[in-house]
Amino acid sequence: MTAIESLPAAREELETRAEQYFISVEDAFRETIRRLGKTDPATAIEIALAVFVLLSIIPLTPTLVIRLLGLPPGNATPGNFAMDFNRIDHLLVWFLSIAGSVFIFVAANRITKKWKIRRDSLALPNEILPFCHLFRAYGEIKRFLINQRDVHIDLARKDLGAYLLRGEFRYRSGSFNISTSALISSLLQNYPWFKLVEETHQVVQSFKEFDLKIKRRFFQKVELDRVIPALRYLMLYEYSKVKKVKEERLSGSRLSVAELGYNCLYEYVGEMSRLGEIVTEPKDIAKRPLLKYYQSVIEKSRALLESQNRLVRFASWYLLLLIIFSASVLIALAGFHLKPDTTVMVGIVSAPFIGAVTFAASPTKRG
């Protein structure tokens, strides 16, 4: 049997391996996606404790303690802080408040950091998520073609959308996140010396046409049987990129999983070239421009907060914490009818700085 004759059988074996691999990681994949869709409780705890540190530095917390202890307010006016910086007992309360809040923050940060490391060790690596999303979308669309239940289309849309954000259709580097085809098109337009060989140009073109040829068929539920071959080859290519399996050899073939994966990529390109475009804009998309905009803003903000560049991560966290702390202080001052002074302003600036340094130094899933 020649190498060309053995390719269909090798692809069948590759699809069987992909299915077995997905089954083995399906529970971990679901748990990973569930966590990605929720606010990290550890981060929320750290932000709350950072606010507590800020309120101790300002000093709003010592003010409340002094009033609860019934200590004389000294020379403070009723509308201002009850702190008297000339009184030893007031300074002692302030110092203990700062020391206590910092100690709690550092201790909690160590605990949450260990918890994050343990949690991330149970989650799937980012490199596997594109394959899992695409495999599940591929399976759901095949189920729909059998039983015609719309729930399978809805699930396939979600996974396809997630794949487009995480797969090779997006180029990511630190906080930089852009469509791969748009990036290459920009390079071709701005740099005359930048050229593509014909095969690479076809791959880029298939990425560029994905919305018109695949995604719109999903949303309009038309000609879905025609997208199955393209999705199958693309799914097999994504499976071939998984580090733990890419070097494995297929039985009855001299090809490795990675080598056959490249073959599947170009088969996908061929299937895309035979598909016609769906020109009509999907109603589901046209009705939700604001939702798409907000989703894009959230995704870009998350990319900045989880950037591999520590300087970008620090600046992003500092800006976010500065906004949160400033709003918290203003609300607290208004609620207690207090007047801000220099100490308050120093606290507003310094506390977000401490928090940003902590988050910038912490490991991220992207890094």
Secondary structure, DSSP 8 states (H G I E B T S, - for coil): --TTTTHHHHHHHHHHHHHHHHHHHHHHHHHHHHHHTS--HHHHHHHHHHHHHHHHHTTHHHHHHHHHHT---TT--TTS-S--TT-HHHHHHHHHHHHHHHHHHHHHHHHHHHHHHHHHHHS--GGGHHHHHHHHHHHHHHHHHHH--HHHHHHHHHHHHHHHHHSTTEEEETTEEEEHHHHHHHHHHH-TT----HHHHHHHHHHHTHIIIIIHHHHHT-SGGGTHHHHHHHHHHHHHT-TTTTT-B-TTSS-BHHHHHHHHHHHHHHHHHHS----S--HHHHT-HHHHHHHHHHHHHHHHHT-SSHHHHHHHHHHHHHHHHHHHHHHHHHHHT----HHHHHHHHHHHHHHHHHHHHS--S--
